[in-house]
């Protein structure tokens, strides 16, 4: 019996399978990397144009997504990297994308190339460390960007948010930011539509106080910077207190969280609004009235907390501003120009601001002084002149009292007073008897009467008391009338 041999073909099939299997596995892996198919039964919930895939244990976005999708929720998954090809088709209707709580640590610079119509983007509660240049540039219609609770420590000063021409609210709280992003709110570099910037709970230690104080209320009302490690200072207190008096939401809503670090060992947190009373000797902050002078022109601002409100002004006495009033003119930006001022222009001016959501009423008190600004300067000059004259007078008095020639016995030249016939009382009184003695001797030689040389004669003192003391002159007063006329005639008497 002859058996025919038939070759088995399982071996070549097995080899082909071994060659093709890696390709199939790689293709399957690539499909998983690109994203699995959209499953609206198990992993996602599809409600018309809303796709909700929250808590679906996804590592990438499902593909393909319907082109009509408007809201896509991918939060609470494990999508750690968002590459440019995460959606291969353009989602031109998508306006809300939620990617929070994913452990997201990488964002491609082209991650939003196919979703350019986004208006709301939530990237909060992830592990992002930095924001690259031009990352959000395609999102021209984006209005709200949530980046809070990440690990962002650095923001590109010029290009991190370039292209976001419609951005209104930016949330950057609970990050590691150490520098205040002034360029976001500064007048020339800020985004025109931006009304809220939240940089609270970061590591910012310094604030640009001067730049922040001059910002309009509609910006500072939405500028949140509480719960940062600011050192306590009167500048910080002054700014926070002024914003609190203006009833700005950024301070009023988080009053207890506006704290600062007080120096000392150990350092401690204290309330910023209590620095003037308990910790630092800061001046009390008050909203001052507007002070002006006669004939001056002033502009009153209606500094509202919301932008683009319709504004109207009322004069003192609740009189509305009219076109016939030339001294009170409302300017295009909503401010009120007054002037030239008169004395009866003092009073309370009221600005009524109305909008679709918010209405505000602001009061500005104007005090007009009964003088012109030039007169005030002249009065100031006069006051300075009077003060200088008083100081000069005081200096001259001190010079007269303390810088006159020395009269002490130890001073040079004081011994010469004894030899000076007119230098002292004794010298003047001693010179007169000497003269009279000489005169008496001459008279004696000429046959006249002799007068005894008595130094106690009061008439020799020119009417003053005898400095040598004694009362012997009283008895001989009548005998010496002849010498009285001679002495008094030569020496004028001054009483």
Buried (B, 14 or more C-beta within 10 A) or exposed (E): EEEEEEEEEEEEEEEEEEEEEEEEEEEEEEEEEBBBEBEEEEBBEBEEBEBBBBEBEBBBBBBEBBEEBBBBBBBBBEBBBBBBBBBEEEBEBBBBBBBBBBEBBEBBBEBBBBBBBBBBBBBBBBBBBBBEEBBBBBBBBBBBBBBBBBEBBBBBEEBBBBBBEBBBBBBBBBBEBBBBBBBBBBEEEBBEEBBBBBBBBBEBEEBEEEEBEEBEBBBBBBBBBBBBBBEBBBBBBBBBBBBBEBEBBBBBEBEEBBBBBBEEEEEEEBBBBEBBEEBBEBEEBEEEEBEBBBBBEBEBBBBBBBBEBEBBBBBBEEEEBEEEEEEBBBEEEBBBEBBEBEEEBBBBBBBBBEBEEEEBEBEBBBEBBEBBEEEEEEEEEEEEEEEEEEEEEEEEEEEEEEEEEEEEEEEEEEEEBEEEEEEEEEBBBBEBBEEBEEBBEEBEEEEEEEBEEEBBBBBBBBEEEBEEEEEEBEEEEEEBEEBEEEBEEEEEEEE
